[in-house]
Amino acid sequence: MSSIVNRRSVRSYTSEKVKPNDITKILTAASWAPSGNNLQPWKFSVVMNDEDLTQKLSSLTIYHHWVQTAPCLIAVFLDTKTVDTKIQGIYLKHIQAIGAAIQNMLLAAHEMGLGTCWIGEILKNEHKMKKLLGVSNDFELMAVISVGYPSKDTIKSKRRDISENILSWL
């Protein structure tokens, strides 16, 4: 529970490179997320050794001033070839699986001392992202995760009392 309670979104990174082996561990954690019928509908595109591409990708978000400093960006995609996107409930089930995979990534990175931020705002530029990454239209962009070593202490955060979130307890 410690990783869940203490993990925070990190928007400031050192220039230290992230080890490819650490990224492999993060992606392995993602692959162990639950998914309907074990379809594992996720695919990833990792950018960590191409500063020019990182700059171009970061320009697609309003957060470019800090995204461009991330040593690694991981684009997370839904593989639409393996899932039926026409049936709303089924489609949502696969999106939930992607969310679980992303959460696993964030928690695994935190355990390794790496900072992450789940970037959803960049979805508005999905077509440009896919073009820059050379990804076909068979894949739907779900998020970009920035990964790196935090350059400052994590900020404190609060949550509402759990009683404010419970609609009913029968």
N, C-alpha and C positions, 0 to 999 in steps of 0.2 A: 504494500500500500504506500510505502514511502516514495517510490518513484512517481506514483500517481499524484500524490499530494504536493510533492516538491518540484515537479517539472514545470517550467515556465517557457513561454515563447521567447526566443532570443533573437534580437535584431541588431546585434553588434558583435562582430567576430574579430579574432586576431588573424594575422596573415598566415598562421601555421597551417600547413596542408593537412588534410584528413587522409589517413591511410586507406588505400583501396580495400584492404582486408576488413577494416571497420565498416565501410559501406556495404561490403558483402554480408557482414553480420546483421546490419540494419535491414537489408533486403530479405535475408533469411527470416528474421523476426516477422516481417510483413507477410511472408509466404505461409506462416503458421496461423494466420488469422482465420477465423471461421468463415466459411462461405457456403451458400446454398448448393447442395448436391456436390460439394467439394470441387466446384468448377474453377476456383481460384482465378477470378476474372481480371486480375491485375497484371499490368505490364509497366516497366519502368524505363526511363531514359535518364542516364546519369551524366552530368556535366561537371568535370572536376579538373580538367587539364587544358581547357581552352578559354583563356581570358576574354578573347574577342567574342566568342559565343556567349559567355556569361554576361558580358556587357549588352549584347543584343537582346538576350532574354530579359535581363533586368529592365531594359527600356520599355518593356511591355506592361509594366506595373507602376502604379503611383508610388510604390515603395522602392523605386530604383536606387535611391541614395544608400540604402543599406543592403538590398539584395545583391547589388554588384560587388559587395565586399565578402560575400559568402564563398568559402573555399569549394563548396560543393552544392549543386542544385540537383534535386531528383524530381523529375516530372512523373506523375502517377497517372496512369491511363486505365480506363475500362476497356477490355478487349471485347468489342461488340460482335465479333465473329463467334464468340463462344456463348453469348447470352442473347435472349430474346428481348430486344428493347421496345417492342411494340406493345407488350402486355404490361401495363403500368405497375401492378403489384410485383411482378417478377423482376422488372427493371429496377424498382426501388430496393428489392432484396439484394441485388448485386451492388448497387451503390452503397448500401449499408456495409457490405463485405469490404468494399474499398475503404470505407471509413474505419473499420476495424483494423485493416492492414496498415493504414496511416497511423492510427493510435499505437500499434505495435512498434512501428518505426520510431515514433517520438520517444516512447518509453525505453526502447533498446538504446537509442542514442544517448539519452539522459544517463542511463546506467553506465555508459562508457565515458562519461564526462564531456560529451558533445552537446552543443546547443542546437536547437531546431526551431523553425517556425513554419507553420502550415499556412501557405499562401493560397487563398481562394480568389482573391480579387483579380488575379491574372487570367481567370477563366474567360473573361470578356474578349481576350485576344487568342483564343484557342487556335484559330486557323493560322495565325502568324507563328505561334509556338510550334505547331506541328510542321510547318514549312521549314523553320529554322532547324528543327531536330530531325527532319527527314522521316517523319512519322505519317503513315497513311491514314485515310479517313476511316479505316476499320477500328480505330482507337479513339476514345473520347477522353479528353483531358479532364481529370478530376481535381488535381491540385499540383502545386509545386512545393517541395519541402526544401528549405535552405538548411544546410548542415555545416557546422564549424565549431571551433573552440570559442566559447563566450569571452568577450573582451572586458566585461565588467560583471560585478556581482548581480545575481538574479534579483529581480524585484519581488517584493512581497505582494501577495494577492489575497483577496478575501472571497468568500463564497457566502451566499445567502444561507440562513439556517435551513437545514433539510426539511423542516416542517413547512416552509414556504413553497416547497416544490412538490409536495404530495397532494394530489387531487383527491384521492380517497384511499382508505385503508380499511377494508371490510373484513 
